Amino acid sequence: MFRPALAIVLASASAVAAPHELRGIVVDATTGDGIDGVIVMADHATVATHEDGRFAIQVNDGEQLVFTAPGYALRIVPASADLEIALVPSHDEQIEVTGKAPDLPKAQTYQL
């Protein structure tokens, strides 16, 4: 017996977009040169740009991408068609990490 309600549920589940590859390039807004090592973060993936500033990342529709690199202002953009992202140099954004590493556990000796 065919159940129309079940067919609608199955059809809508298969209509959900699968992750797709998004390609782009990250450049310096001042020079236009590609930036190596920019961290590109999506909801479920993180990659770094290549020497020429190019990247490829798996994204779902509606995700936001976060671009971060030392010496540049953080940038957040919607994941859309292939992108060219210009990062603005910034000397104001510094991250200071302070604290003390936890003590290592004491070594134990066992007799066999």
N, CA, C and O atoms as CSV, one atom per row, in Angstrom:
chain,resi,resn,atom,element,x,y,z
A,1,MET,N,N,0.844,-1.166,0.000
A,1,MET,CA,C,0.000,0.000,0.000
A,1,MET,C,C,0.893,1.233,0.000
A,1,MET,O,O,1.832,1.317,0.791
A,2,PHE,N,N,0.614,2.173,-0.864
A,2,PHE,CA,C,1.396,3.402,-0.991
A,2,PHE,C,C,0.829,4.453,-0.051
A,2,PHE,O,O,-0.377,4.699,-0.053
A,3,ARG,N,N,1.668,5.063,0.737
A,3,ARG,CA,C,1.231,6.099,1.678
A,3,ARG,C,C,1.777,7.442,1.223
A,3,ARG,O,O,2.988,7.657,1.269
A,4,PRO,N,N,0.915,8.348,0.785
A,4,PRO,CA,C,1.370,9.650,0.290
A,4,PRO,C,C,2.153,10.442,1.324
A,4,PRO,O,O,3.115,11.123,0.967
A,5,ALA,N,N,1.768,10.374,2.600
A,5,ALA,CA,C,2.477,11.150,3.627
A,5,ALA,C,C,3.925,10.682,3.742
A,5,ALA,O,O,4.834,11.499,3.891
A,6,LEU,N,N,4.140,9.371,3.674
A,6,LEU,CA,C,5.486,8.835,3.744
A,6,LEU,C,C,6.307,9.276,2.533
A,6,LEU,O,O,7.491,9.586,2.664
A,7,ALA,N,N,5.693,9.302,1.381
A,7,ALA,CA,C,6.388,9.738,0.168
A,7,ALA,C,C,6.810,11.196,0.276
A,7,ALA,O,O,7.889,11.560,-0.191
A,8,ILE,N,N,5.982,12.030,0.880
A,8,ILE,CA,C,6.324,13.453,1.043
A,8,ILE,C,C,7.502,13.600,1.999
A,8,ILE,O,O,8.409,14.390,1.737
A,9,VAL,N,N,7.504,12.861,3.090
A,9,VAL,CA,C,8.604,12.928,4.054
A,9,VAL,C,C,9.900,12.485,3.391
A,9,VAL,O,O,10.929,13.140,3.558
A,10,LEU,N,N,9.870,11.393,2.648
A,10,LEU,CA,C,11.079,10.921,1.973
A,10,LEU,C,C,11.557,11.914,0.928
A,10,LEU,O,O,12.761,12.128,0.787
A,11,ALA,N,N,10.644,12.518,0.199
A,11,ALA,CA,C,11.021,13.494,-0.823
A,11,ALA,C,C,11.649,14.716,-0.178
A,11,ALA,O,O,12.639,15.239,-0.692
A,12,SER,N,N,11.091,15.191,0.950
A,12,SER,CA,C,11.677,16.373,1.568
A,12,SER,C,C,13.016,16.058,2.211
A,12,SER,O,O,13.880,16.933,2.256
A,13,ALA,N,N,13.223,14.861,2.703
A,13,ALA,CA,C,14.515,14.499,3.273
A,13,ALA,C,C,15.584,14.448,2.191
A,13,ALA,O,O,16.731,14.823,2.435
A,14,SER,N,N,15.219,13.987,0.998
A,14,SER,CA,C,16.212,13.929,-0.067
A,14,SER,C,C,16.457,15.292,-0.692
A,14,SER,O,O,17.441,15.473,-1.410
A,15,ALA,N,N,15.571,16.263,-0.430
A,15,ALA,CA,C,15.741,17.604,-0.987
A,15,ALA,C,C,16.721,18.448,-0.181
A,15,ALA,O,O,17.131,19.516,-0.635
A,16,VAL,N,N,17.104,17.983,1.015
A,16,VAL,CA,C,18.065,18.719,1.836
A,16,VAL,C,C,19.405,18.731,1.103
A,16,VAL,O,O,19.895,17.694,0.655
A,17,ALA,N,N,19.979,19.911,0.992
A,17,ALA,CA,C,21.225,20.050,0.234
A,17,ALA,C,C,22.375,19.342,0.941
A,17,ALA,O,O,22.562,19.469,2.151
A,18,ALA,N,N,23.114,18.617,0.174
A,18,ALA,CA,C,24.307,17.953,0.688
A,18,ALA,C,C,25.455,18.962,0.711
A,18,ALA,O,O,25.416,19.963,-0.004
A,19,PRO,N,N,26.471,18.702,1.525
A,19,PRO,CA,C,27.622,19.605,1.504
A,19,PRO,C,C,28.192,19.701,0.094
A,19,PRO,O,O,28.188,18.728,-0.660
A,20,HIS,N,N,28.674,20.870,-0.242
A,20,HIS,CA,C,29.290,21.071,-1.553
A,20,HIS,C,C,30.605,21.827,-1.370
A,20,HIS,O,O,30.826,22.486,-0.355
A,21,GLU,N,N,31.462,21.716,-2.368
A,21,GLU,CA,C,32.767,22.362,-2.288
A,21,GLU,C,C,32.667,23.810,-2.734
A,21,GLU,O,O,32.104,24.122,-3.783
A,22,LEU,N,N,33.217,24.667,-1.927
A,22,LEU,CA,C,33.290,26.094,-2.236
A,22,LEU,C,C,34.762,26.439,-2.409
A,22,LEU,O,O,35.591,26.107,-1.562
A,23,ARG,N,N,35.077,27.105,-3.507
A,23,ARG,CA,C,36.460,27.508,-3.773
A,23,ARG,C,C,36.558,29.018,-3.711
A,23,ARG,O,O,35.588,29.730,-3.969
A,24,GLY,N,N,37.741,29.497,-3.365
A,24,GLY,CA,C,37.939,30.934,-3.314
A,24,GLY,C,C,39.400,31.285,-3.166
A,24,GLY,O,O,40.284,30.429,-3.181
A,25,ILE,N,N,39.620,32.581,-3.024
A,25,ILE,CA,C,40.967,33.102,-2.830
A,25,ILE,C,C,40.895,34.219,-1.802
A,25,ILE,O,O,39.933,34.987,-1.775
A,26,VAL,N,N,41.909,34.306,-0.961
A,26,VAL,CA,C,42.006,35.368,0.039
A,26,VAL,C,C,43.201,36.230,-0.336
A,26,VAL,O,O,44.320,35.740,-0.492
A,27,VAL,N,N,42.936,37.537,-0.478
A,27,VAL,CA,C,43.990,38.466,-0.891
A,27,VAL,C,C,44.144,39.587,0.125
A,27,VAL,O,O,43.230,39.869,0.899
A,28,ASP,N,N,45.303,40.218,0.113
A,28,ASP,CA,C,45.570,41.404,0.911
A,28,ASP,C,C,44.830,42.569,0.262
A,28,ASP,O,O,45.009,42.829,-0.928
A,29,ALA,N,N,44.004,43.269,1.030
A,29,ALA,CA,C,43.204,44.372,0.477
A,29,ALA,C,C,44.067,45.508,-0.050
A,29,ALA,O,O,43.630,46.249,-0.930
A,30,THR,N,N,45.271,45.660,0.462
A,30,THR,CA,C,46.152,46.744,0.041
A,30,THR,C,C,46.930,46.397,-1.223
A,30,THR,O,O,47.012,47.199,-2.153
A,31,THR,N,N,47.500,45.193,-1.247
A,31,THR,CA,C,48.384,44.823,-2.357
A,31,THR,C,C,47.708,43.965,-3.424
A,31,THR,O,O,48.144,43.945,-4.575
A,32,GLY,N,N,46.650,43.262,-3.046
A,32,GLY,CA,C,46.000,42.341,-3.977
A,32,GLY,C,C,46.688,40.995,-4.073
A,32,GLY,O,O,46.257,40.132,-4.837
A,33,ASP,N,N,47.756,40.802,-3.306
A,33,ASP,CA,C,48.484,39.526,-3.321
A,33,ASP,C,C,47.732,38.480,-2.501
A,33,ASP,O,O,47.091,38.807,-1.502
A,34,GLY,N,N,47.815,37.208,-2.935
A,34,GLY,CA,C,47.225,36.116,-2.173
A,34,GLY,C,C,47.928,35.964,-0.837
A,34,GLY,O,O,49.129,36.209,-0.731
A,35,ILE,N,N,47.182,35.560,0.185
A,35,ILE,CA,C,47.737,35.418,1.535
A,35,ILE,C,C,47.828,33.933,1.882
A,35,ILE,O,O,46.825,33.220,1.860
A,36,ASP,N,N,49.018,33.484,2.197
A,36,ASP,CA,C,49.269,32.094,2.585
A,36,ASP,C,C,48.901,31.877,4.044
A,36,ASP,O,O,49.184,32.728,4.887
A,37,GLY,N,N,48.267,30.735,4.355
A,37,GLY,CA,C,48.037,30.339,5.739
A,37,GLY,C,C,46.849,30.964,6.432
A,37,GLY,O,O,46.748,30.885,7.656
A,38,VAL,N,N,45.937,31.591,5.685
A,38,VAL,CA,C,44.719,32.128,6.310
A,38,VAL,C,C,43.864,30.937,6.747
A,38,VAL,O,O,43.687,29.985,5.986
A,39,ILE,N,N,43.338,30.990,7.963
A,39,ILE,CA,C,42.450,29.947,8.451
A,39,ILE,C,C,41.029,30.285,7.997
A,39,ILE,O,O,40.520,31.376,8.257
A,40,VAL,N,N,40.405,29.325,7.315
A,40,VAL,CA,C,39.030,29.475,6.818
A,40,VAL,C,C,38.188,28.446,7.570
A,40,VAL,O,O,38.421,27.243,7.457
A,41,MET,N,N,37.194,28.934,8.348
A,41,MET,CA,C,36.373,28.043,9.161
A,41,MET,C,C,34.919,28.110,8.732
A,41,MET,O,O,34.359,29.189,8.539
A,42,ALA,N,N,34.312,26.927,8.586
A,42,ALA,CA,C,32.873,26.790,8.363
A,42,ALA,C,C,32.318,26.045,9.579
A,42,ALA,O,O,33.051,25.773,10.529
A,43,ASP,N,N,31.032,25.718,9.549
A,43,ASP,CA,C,30.441,25.035,10.704
A,43,ASP,C,C,31.079,23.682,10.981
A,43,ASP,O,O,31.260,23.312,12.142
A,44,HIS,N,N,31.425,22.929,9.923
A,44,HIS,CA,C,31.919,21.570,10.115
A,44,HIS,C,C,33.256,21.309,9.431
A,44,HIS,O,O,33.652,20.154,9.274
A,45,ALA,N,N,33.952,22.357,9.025
A,45,ALA,CA,C,35.234,22.164,8.337
A,45,ALA,C,C,36.134,23.375,8.577
A,45,ALA,O,O,35.660,24.497,8.757
A,46,THR,N,N,37.425,23.123,8.575
A,46,THR,CA,C,38.425,24.180,8.701
A,46,THR,C,C,39.576,23.848,7.757
A,46,THR,O,O,40.061,22.717,7.727
A,47,VAL,N,N,40.003,24.843,6.988
A,47,VAL,CA,C,41.136,24.663,6.078
A,47,VAL,C,C,42.034,25.884,6.174
A,47,VAL,O,O,41.667,26.895,6.774
A,48,ALA,N,N,43.213,25.781,5.577
A,48,ALA,CA,C,44.138,26.913,5.478
A,48,ALA,C,C,44.387,27.190,3.996
A,48,ALA,O,O,44.373,26.275,3.173
A,49,THR,N,N,44.616,28.462,3.668
A,49,THR,CA,C,44.885,28.814,2.281
A,49,THR,C,C,46.280,28.347,1.873
A,49,THR,O,O,47.176,28.206,2.705
A,50,HIS,N,N,46.438,28.113,0.577
A,50,HIS,CA,C,47.731,27.726,-0.006
A,50,HIS,C,C,48.586,28.973,-0.185
A,50,HIS,O,O,48.156,30.080,0.142
A,51,GLU,N,N,49.798,28.792,-0.706
A,51,GLU,CA,C,50.738,29.903,-0.897
A,51,GLU,C,C,50.143,31.050,-1.710
A,51,GLU,O,O,50.443,32.216,-1.457
A,52,ASP,N,N,49.295,30.715,-2.693
A,52,ASP,CA,C,48.711,31.748,-3.556
A,52,ASP,C,C,47.407,32.316,-2.998
A,52,ASP,O,O,46.761,33.131,-3.655
A,53,GLY,N,N,47.011,31.893,-1.785
A,53,GLY,CA,C,45.796,32.393,-1.152
A,53,GLY,C,C,44.541,31.610,-1.492
A,53,GLY,O,O,43.462,31.944,-1.002
A,54,ARG,N,N,44.653,30.574,-2.320
A,54,ARG,CA,C,43.482,29.798,-2.735
A,54,ARG,C,C,43.120,28.760,-1.671
A,54,ARG,O,O,43.971,28.267,-0.930
A,55,PHE,N,N,41.809,28.447,-1.627
A,55,PHE,CA,C,41.307,27.435,-0.700
A,55,PHE,C,C,40.111,26.731,-1.311
A,55,PHE,O,O,39.498,27.224,-2.258
A,56,ALA,N,N,39.787,25.572,-0.755
A,56,ALA,CA,C,38.571,24.829,-1.079
A,56,ALA,C,C,38.061,24.253,0.233
A,56,ALA,O,O,38.836,23.701,1.015
A,57,ILE,N,N,36.755,24.379,0.478
A,57,ILE,CA,C,36.170,23.924,1.741
A,57,ILE,C,C,34.777,23.365,1.486
A,57,ILE,O,O,34.060,23.838,0.604
A,58,GLN,N,N,34.400,22.358,2.262
A,58,GLN,CA,C,33.066,21.765,2.171
A,58,GLN,C,C,32.115,22.569,3.058
A,58,GLN,O,O,32.383,22.767,4.244
A,59,VAL,N,N,31.001,23.032,2.477
A,59,VAL,CA,C,30.024,23.830,3.221
A,59,VAL,C,C,28.611,23.367,2.905
A,59,VAL,O,O,28.365,22.722,1.885
A,60,ASN,N,N,27.700,23.702,3.786
A,60,ASN,CA,C,26.272,23.527,3.554
A,60,ASN,C,C,25.669,24.890,3.242
A,60,ASN,O,O,26.247,25.920,3.589
A,61,ASP,N,N,24.517,24.902,2.591
A,61,ASP,CA,C,23.839,26.168,2.318
A,61,ASP,C,C,23.549,26.897,3.627
A,61,ASP,O,O,23.172,26.275,4.620
A,62,GLY,N,N,23.725,28.206,3.627
A,62,GLY,CA,C,23.401,29.028,4.784
A,62,GLY,C,C,24.510,29.160,5.812
A,62,GLY,O,O,24.340,29.874,6.800
A,63,GLU,N,N,25.633,28.499,5.614
A,63,GLU,CA,C,26.730,28.616,6.578
A,63,GLU,C,C,27.449,29.951,6.430
A,63,GLU,O,O,27.376,30.605,5.390
A,64,GLN,N,N,28.140,30.335,7.487
A,64,GLN,CA,C,29.009,31.512,7.479
A,64,GLN,C,C,30.450,31.011,7.426
A,64,GLN,O,O,30.769,29.960,7.981
A,65,LEU,N,N,31.310,31.761,6.760
A,65,LEU,CA,C,32.735,31.456,6.753
A,65,LEU,C,C,33.472,32.515,7.556
A,65,LEU,O,O,33.179,33.706,7.448
A,66,VAL,N,N,34.428,32.073,8.360
A,66,VAL,CA,C,35.251,32.969,9.162
A,66,VAL,C,C,36.669,32.898,8.612
A,66,VAL,O,O,37.223,31.812,8.437
A,67,PHE,N,N,37.255,34.067,8.340
A,67,PHE,CA,C,38.617,34.168,7.810
A,67,PHE,C,C,39.470,34.877,8.847
A,67,PHE,O,O,39.132,35.975,9.289
A,68,THR,N,N,40.579,34.253,9.238
A,68,THR,CA,C,41.439,34.852,10.239
A,68,THR,C,C,42.908,34.563,9.909
A,68,THR,O,O,43.270,33.459,9.504
A,69,ALA,N,N,43.736,35.589,10.097
A,69,ALA,CA,C,45.179,35.461,9.870
A,69,ALA,C,C,45.890,36.501,10.717
A,69,ALA,O,O,45.373,37.602,10.906
A,70,PRO,N,N,47.069,36.170,11.231
A,70,PRO,CA,C,47.835,37.149,12.005
A,70,PRO,C,C,48.119,38.388,11.161
A,70,PRO,O,O,48.525,38.284,10.004
A,71,GLY,N,N,47.902,39.558,11.754
A,71,GLY,CA,C,48.177,40.812,11.063
A,71,GLY,C,C,47.027,41.323,10.207
A,71,GLY,O,O,47.157,42.350,9.543
A,72,TYR,N,N,45.890,40.605,10.218
A,72,TYR,CA,C,44.723,41.012,9.427
A,72,TYR,C,C,43.477,41.023,10.297
A,72,TYR,O,O,43.368,40.267,11.262
A,73,ALA,N,N,42.531,41.903,9.936
A,73,ALA,CA,C,41.257,41.955,10.653
A,73,ALA,C,C,40.432,40.717,10.311
A,73,ALA,O,O,40.396,40.287,9.158
A,74,LEU,N,N,39.778,40.154,11.305
A,74,LEU,CA,C,38.890,39.013,11.133
A,74,LEU,C,C,37.758,39.386,10.183
A,74,LEU,O,O,37.284,40.522,10.200
A,75,ARG,N,N,37.324,38.447,9.359
A,75,ARG,CA,C,36.230,38.719,8.424
A,75,ARG,C,C,35.284,37.530,8.421
A,75,ARG,O,O,35.723,36.380,8.380
A,76,ILE,N,N,33.968,37.808,8.464
A,76,ILE,CA,C,32.929,36.781,8.424
A,76,ILE,C,C,32.020,37.095,7.245
A,76,ILE,O,O,31.518,38.212,7.116
A,77,VAL,N,N,31.807,36.084,6.372
A,77,VAL,CA,C,30.963,36.272,5.186
A,77,VAL,C,C,30.080,35.048,5.006
A,77,VAL,O,O,30.429,33.957,5.456
A,78,PRO,N,N,28.927,35.223,4.345
A,78,PRO,CA,C,28.092,34.054,4.044
A,78,PRO,C,C,28.781,33.162,3.011
A,78,PRO,O,O,29.440,33.653,2.095
A,79,ALA,N,N,28.623,31.860,3.167
A,79,ALA,CA,C,29.156,30.918,2.174
A,79,ALA,C,C,28.254,30.992,0.958
A,79,ALA,O,O,27.090,30.596,1.014
A,80,SER,N,N,28.787,31.496,-0.135
A,80,SER,CA,C,28.000,31.632,-1.357
A,80,SER,C,C,28.822,31.106,-2.520
A,80,SER,O,O,29.697,30.260,-2.336
A,81,ALA,N,N,28.548,31.597,-3.694
A,81,ALA,CA,C,29.315,31.158,-4.864
A,81,ALA,C,C,30.795,31.411,-4.607
A,81,ALA,O,O,31.160,32.023,-3.603
A,82,ASP,N,N,31.628,30.948,-5.496
A,82,ASP,CA,C,33.070,31.094,-5.315
A,82,ASP,C,C,33.416,32.532,-4.919
A,82,ASP,O,O,32.828,33.490,-5.421
A,83,LEU,N,N,34.368,32.655,-4.023
A,83,LEU,CA,C,34.627,33.920,-3.347
A,83,LEU,C,C,36.019,34.479,-3.607
A,83,LEU,O,O,36.977,33.734,-3.814
A,84,GLU,N,N,36.111,35.801,-3.592
A,84,GLU,CA,C,37.395,36.481,-3.455
A,84,GLU,C,C,37.251,37.364,-2.228
A,84,GLU,O,O,36.459,38.306,-2.208
A,85,ILE,N,N,38.027,37.043,-1.210
A,85,ILE,CA,C,37.951,37.738,0.071
A,85,ILE,C,C,39.180,38.620,0.219
A,85,ILE,O,O,40.309,38.143,0.106
A,86,ALA,N,N,38.965,39.903,0.473
A,86,ALA,CA,C,40.063,40.841,0.709
A,86,ALA,C,C,40.150,41.102,2.207
A,86,ALA,O,O,39.210,41.623,2.807
A,87,LEU,N,N,41.279,40.739,2.811
A,87,LEU,CA,C,41.498,40.999,4.233
A,87,LEU,C,C,42.277,42.298,4.389
A,87,LEU,O,O,43.232,42.568,3.660
A,88,VAL,N,N,41.843,43.091,5.359
A,88,VAL,CA,C,42.459,44.383,5.626
A,88,VAL,C,C,43.564,44.206,6.671
A,88,VAL,O,O,43.311,43.656,7.743
A,89,PRO,N,N,44.776,44.661,6.374
A,89,PRO,CA,C,45.848,44.582,7.376
A,89,PRO,C,C,45.438,45.317,8.652
A,89,PRO,O,O,44.828,46.385,8.595
A,90,SER,N,N,45.775,44.741,9.785
A,90,SER,CA,C,45.432,45.342,11.069
A,90,SER,C,C,46.530,45.023,12.066
A,90,SER,O,O,46.911,43.867,12.251
A,91,HIS,N,N,47.024,46.058,12.696
A,91,HIS,CA,C,48.041,45.845,13.721
A,91,HIS,C,C,47.436,45.980,15.112
A,91,HIS,O,O,48.135,45.849,16.116
A,92,ASP,N,N,46.119,46.245,15.166
A,92,ASP,CA,C,45.438,46.425,16.435
A,92,ASP,C,C,44.961,45.112,17.032
A,92,ASP,O,O,44.816,45.000,18.249
A,93,GLU,N,N,44.715,44.112,16.183
A,93,GLU,CA,C,44.172,42.853,16.675
A,93,GLU,C,C,45.296,41.933,17.105
A,93,GLU,O,O,45.978,41.326,16.279
A,94,GLN,N,N,45.473,41.843,18.395
A,94,GLN,CA,C,46.478,40.949,18.935
A,94,GLN,C,C,45.814,40.060,19.965
A,94,GLN,O,O,44.926,40.482,20.705
A,95,ILE,N,N,46.256,38.848,19.992
A,95,ILE,CA,C,45.739,37.903,20.966
A,95,ILE,C,C,46.850,37.634,21.963
A,95,ILE,O,O,47.947,37.214,21.596
A,96,GLU,N,N,46.549,37.880,23.219
A,96,GLU,CA,C,47.537,37.630,24.256
A,96,GLU,C,C,47.112,36.395,25.028
A,96,GLU,O,O,46.001,36.328,25.555
A,97,VAL,N,N,47.992,35.436,25.089
A,97,VAL,CA,C,47.709,34.205,25.808
A,97,VAL,C,C,48.559,34.196,27.061
A,97,VAL,O,O,49.786,34.265,26.996
A,98,THR,N,N,47.897,34.111,28.196
A,98,THR,CA,C,48.624,34.068,29.457
A,98,THR,C,C,48.141,32.864,30.250
A,98,THR,O,O,47.065,32.327,29.987
A,99,GLY,N,N,48.917,32.459,31.190
A,99,GLY,CA,C,48.518,31.341,32.031
A,99,GLY,C,C,49.679,30.403,32.257
A,99,GLY,O,O,50.805,30.669,31.836
A,100,LYS,N,N,49.398,29.323,32.913
A,100,LYS,CA,C,50.422,28.343,33.245
A,100,LYS,C,C,49.924,26.984,32.791
A,100,LYS,O,O,48.769,26.625,33.018
A,101,ALA,N,N,50.791,26.245,32.157
A,101,ALA,CA,C,50.440,24.894,31.736
A,101,ALA,C,C,50.220,24.036,32.977
A,101,ALA,O,O,50.881,24.232,33.996
A,102,PRO,N,N,49.300,23.093,32.891
A,102,PRO,CA,C,49.074,22.230,34.059
A,102,PRO,C,C,50.312,21.376,34.349
A,102,PRO,O,O,51.080,21.041,33.448
A,103,ASP,N,N,50.483,21.035,35.623
A,103,ASP,CA,C,51.594,20.172,36.015
A,103,ASP,C,C,51.399,18.786,35.419
A,103,ASP,O,O,50.281,18.273,35.371
A,104,LEU,N,N,52.482,18.189,34.970
A,104,LEU,CA,C,52.414,16.839,34.427
A,104,LEU,C,C,52.271,15.851,35.568
A,104,LEU,O,O,52.797,16.085,36.656
A,105,PRO,N,N,51.568,14.751,35.339
A,105,PRO,CA,C,51.459,13.754,36.408
A,105,PRO,C,C,52.816,13.131,36.700
A,105,PRO,O,O,53.666,13.020,35.816
A,106,LYS,N,N,53.007,12.730,37.945
A,106,LYS,CA,C,54.273,12.114,38.342
A,106,LYS,C,C,54.397,10.737,37.701
A,106,LYS,O,O,53.421,9.995,37.589
A,107,ALA,N,N,55.610,10.416,37.285
A,107,ALA,CA,C,55.872,9.117,36.665
A,107,ALA,C,C,55.728,8.024,37.710
A,107,ALA,O,O,56.084,8.215,38.872
A,108,GLN,N,N,55.207,6.884,37.296
A,108,GLN,CA,C,55.052,5.761,38.209
A,108,GLN,C,C,55.888,4.595,37.701
A,108,GLN,O,O,56.023,4.396,36.494
A,109,THR,N,N,56.441,3.833,38.622
A,109,THR,CA,C,57.225,2.658,38.270
A,109,THR,C,C,56.431,1.432,38.662
A,109,THR,O,O,55.865,1.354,39.752
A,110,TYR,N,N,56.403,0.473,37.744
A,110,TYR,CA,C,55.667,-0.772,37.986
A,110,TYR,C,C,56.633,-1.938,37.978
A,110,TYR,O,O,57.556,-1.981,37.166
A,111,GLN,N,N,56.427,-2.869,38.866
A,111,GLN,CA,C,57.217,-4.109,38.921
A,111,GLN,C,C,56.479,-5.179,38.132
A,111,GLN,O,O,55.277,-5.374,38.309
A,112,LEU,N,N,57.200,-5.867,37.264
A,112,LEU,CA,C,56.590,-6.977,36.533
A,112,LEU,C,C,56.966,-8.302,37.122
A,112,LEU,O,O,56.536,-9.343,36.625
